[in-house]
């Protein structure tokens, strides 16, 4: 993998570079620098899949037009930063299949890992809420099997609450997530 650049990249330059990589390495662009992402723990991957399914089921139950996407797509925060959340939801018409960027996510979610927890709880929390479209940022702790729901208040402030079971309503737009299914333990083999 050769990702050495003389200068910092903009989001469009990063996306053009990423198009030439054929998924060889997962990366994010932070302050103009390409940051490689390490392979995931199994618990991280399980939670990511269940979260995507929970988002998908919540969208279907709501009747709203939109889509839940799993990691791999970029969300541009500013001219030189693009994150790849573990999962997200956007509302509206389907984004063309050849795009790499979700311009207006409504919900973004990150699952904590030992190497990125400080970024997910700090930089990304602040970064995602720079986007006017983001109403909810979910941070999932696989050790505690809990979710911290950061939500934009009507006055623009951000409120947080922690959840581990039951349901969680993301309002707006009224999506209801089943946390009992999200945090279930895998079946013994």
N, C-alpha and C positions, 0 to 999 in steps of 0.2 A: 504494500500500500504506500503510495507516494502522495502525501497531502501537504508537502512543503510549498508555501507561497511566500513571495517577497512582501506582499502587502496584505492588509486585511481585505476580506471579501464582503460584498454586499449580498443580500439575500438572492437577487437574481443571478449573480455570479456563482453563488453556492449551489443553487438549483441546477444551473447549467453544468457545473462540475459533477454533481450527484447523478445527473442523467447519463454520464459516461462510465459510471462505476458498476452498473448491473447488479446492485445489491451486494457487492463484495464486502462492504463494511457499513455498519450502522453508525451514523454520525449526527451531530447537531452543530449549528453555527451559533457561537456565543461571542458577542462583541467582535465579530469579523473573523474569528478563528474557528477552524474545523476541529471539533472535539470528538474523538472516537468513543463509541459506547461498547462496553464489555458484554459478553454473553450473560444471559439472565439465569437466576436461580429458578429451579422448578416451581417453587411456591409463587414466585413473581409471575411466571408464565401462566400458571393455573388461574391466579386472580385476574390477570389481564383478560383471559378468555371469558371467565365468568362475568366480569364487568361489562365486556362488550355484549354478551348475551343479555344481561340485565338492561342495558341501555336499549338494545334492539326490542326486547319485550315491552319496555316502558313506552317506547315510541309507537309500537303497534297498538298498544292498549289506549294510547292517548288520541289516536286518529290524526295526529299532526303529520304534516309532510316534512320529512327530514331524514337524516341517516346517522347511524352510529358507525364510527370507523375505529379500527385498532391501529396501533403504532405503525410508523413507517411513512405517514404523511406529515408534512411540515406545517407549522403555524408561525407566521412571521410576526415578531414582536415589535421590531423596529427595522431600520435599514440594514443593520448588521447582526441581527439575532433571529434565529428560527429554531424553535424547539420541535421535538417529535414526542408529543404526549403519548402515554400508554393507551389511552382511548379518548374519544371526544364525540360530541354530538353537535350537529348543526341543523338548523331548520331551513326549509325551502326546497327548491328544485334540486335534483341530483347534480352533483358536480361531475363534469366530463371525466371519463375514465383515464384520460391521458394527463391529467393534472397531478401535481405533487404537493400543492398548497391548499389549505383550507383557510379562506380569507376571514370568515366570520363564525368561529365556533361559539356555541352557547354554553356548553359544558366541556371542561377539560379535566383529565384525571391523570395522576401519576401514582405509581406504586413504589413505595420506598425501597431502596436497596442500600446496602452498607456504604457503597462508594458515592451515591448521589443524594442521600437523604438531606444533607445540608443545603444543597442547591434546590431540591424540590420544595423545601420548607421556606426558603429565603428568596433567592433570585427569581425562581419560577413563579412563586406566589405573587411577587410584585410585578413580574413581567406579564403574566397572563392577564392581570387586571388592568394593564395599560390599554388593553383592547376593549373598546366600548361594547362589543358583542358578548363578551364573557360575563355571564351572570353567576356561574358556579365553578369552583375549583375544588376537586375532590383529591385528597391525599390519603392513600390507603397504606396502613401499617400492617405488613404481613406477620410480624411478630405478635402484635396485640390483637390481630384480626379485628381491627377497627378502622373507621373512616373518619377523617376530619373534613367537614363540609364548610368551605369558605364561600360565602355568598355576598353578592353586592346588594346593599340596602338601597332603598329609594333615595336616600340623601347622598349616595355615593360611597359611604363608608363600607368597610368589609367586616362582617360578623362571622364567627366560627363556632361550630358545635361538633361534638364527637358522638359517633353512633357505632353500635356493634351488632344490633339485631333489629328485627321488626322491618318497618318500611321507612323510606326517606323520600319525601316529596320535594322535588326541585321545582320551585315556583318563583318566577315564571319558568317554564310554560305549563307546569303541572305534571311533569313526568314522575312516576312513582317507582322507585327502585326497591326490589326485594332483597334486603340485606341478609336474611337468613339463608337464601340460596347463594348469595355472593360468598359468604364466609363458611359454607359447609365444608366438612372434612372429606378428603377423597376416600372412596371405597377401598377397603383392604383387598389386596390381591392374593 
